[in-house]
């Protein structure tokens, strides 16, 4: 029985380049969204000659260890049977390797809609990455159609692109980045009201922006993760582990020993921040927080008798009265963020 036409079934539906820290990686990556149609149920092991043609055209695929973890791992996966998005990931990486770019990180995952998949891989040159993604899809289509002879045309094009000026790397430094599903604007406004330097940039970053573009800056002194209840992203990113990974991206751009302000009891996010070499400050609108928070937090902000109290290394600090009409969580988080900034400034001045 003939295969469905791969040129109409396997389609590019989205393509973008991410320069800053992002959901997928701290490194710049290319993201390609692919619809696979009937090839959702057709794998490489079912297509006679598929693996042989692909490996003959791209012998370097033997070096891809893939999930098997040893040389030839990806070729083994091809022979056993793997699907178009996963193949496109490895082809996109190998095309870049063939022009001398040392790249290795890649992922292929279920997409935002049924029948679609997200393919992500590392790049060293943004335009090369974007074109490598499109060419990888072309190679996969040709391989399923039984028409793949070589990839010389793709390598020649990428070689020409690698000599063109690259998209400039992100260098912007900001005072503070804020994310979460709550009232981020209220946190920013409260920080300014409390004396934070507005000209130094306090950036409100929606979780959907992080998912689709990555962070819009290279480094921050402080980050505020207001909560992990994100609602502006597709359903699959609202699952707990992906939620945490998404908001935790802010910690990846905080300078070493900078501070990440995190809600009390959000221990997984706190651990992510510490893994990124950040200090963690914890906030709550309650009068007490669990001992797990107080044992390791750099500072803790609470509400007692209608006032914000910050328990920091230097002692107790009065953060002022809770103002009516403004989200109390935003006020406490902002007070702790401003306190942390002042501590960092004082440390830099010494």
QUIHUJO-V545309 format. One line per field, one symbol per residue. phi: phi as a letter, one per 30 degrees, with the letter a starting at -180 (. if undefined). psi: psi as a letter, one per 40 degrees, with the letter a starting at -180 (. if undefined). burial: I if it has 24 or more other C-alpha atoms within 12 Angstrom, else O. Layout:
# QUIHUJO-V545309
phi: ???
psi: ???
burial: ???
This chain:
# QUIHUJO-V545309
phi: .ddedddcdcbdcaaaccdcebedadcdbccbcbcchdddcccdddceiddddddddbeddddddhddibeiddddddddkbceddddedddddedddcjddbbdabbbeddbeicbccbbdbcbedddddddddddddddddddicdcabeddddddddddcddddeddbdcbdacbbkcdddddddddddddjdddddiccdcdeddedcbjddbcabdbbccdaccdbcbeeddddeddedddddeeddcddeidbccbdeiddddededdddicdcccbaccdbbedddddbddabcbbbhibdbcccedkdbdcjddcdibeeddddddddddeddddddddddd
psi: hiiihddddhiheihihhdaiiddieihihhhhhhebeedehideehheddddddddgdeddehdaedeiheddddddddhiiddddddddddddddeeehgiehiihiiaeiheiihhhiiiehdddddddddddddddddddefehdifddddddddddeeihihiihehhidhihiieagddddddddddeeihdeehhhhhidddddddiieidiidiihhdieghefiiddeeiddddddddeddddehiheahhhiiiegdddddddddefiihhhiieieiiidddddeidihhihhfeihhhhideahhheiihhiehhdddddddddddddddddddddd.
burial: OOOOOIIOIIIIIOIIIIIIIIIIIIIIIIIIIIIIIOIIOIIIOOIOOIIIIIIOIIOIIIOIOIOOOOOOOIIIIIIOOIIIIIIIIIIIIIIIIIIOIOIIIIIIIIIIOOIIIIIIIIIIIIIIIIIIIIIIIIIIIIIIIIOIOIIOOIIOIIIOIIOOOOOOOOOOIIIIIIIIIIIIIIIIIIIIOIOIOOOOIIIIIIIIIIIIIIIIIIIIIIIIIIIIIIOIIOOOIIOOOIIIIIIIIIIIIIIOIIIIIIIIIIIIIIIIIIOIOIIIIIIIIIOOIOOOIIOOIIIIIIIOOOIIIIIIOOOOOIIIOIOOOOOIIIIIIIIIIIIIIIIOOOOOOO
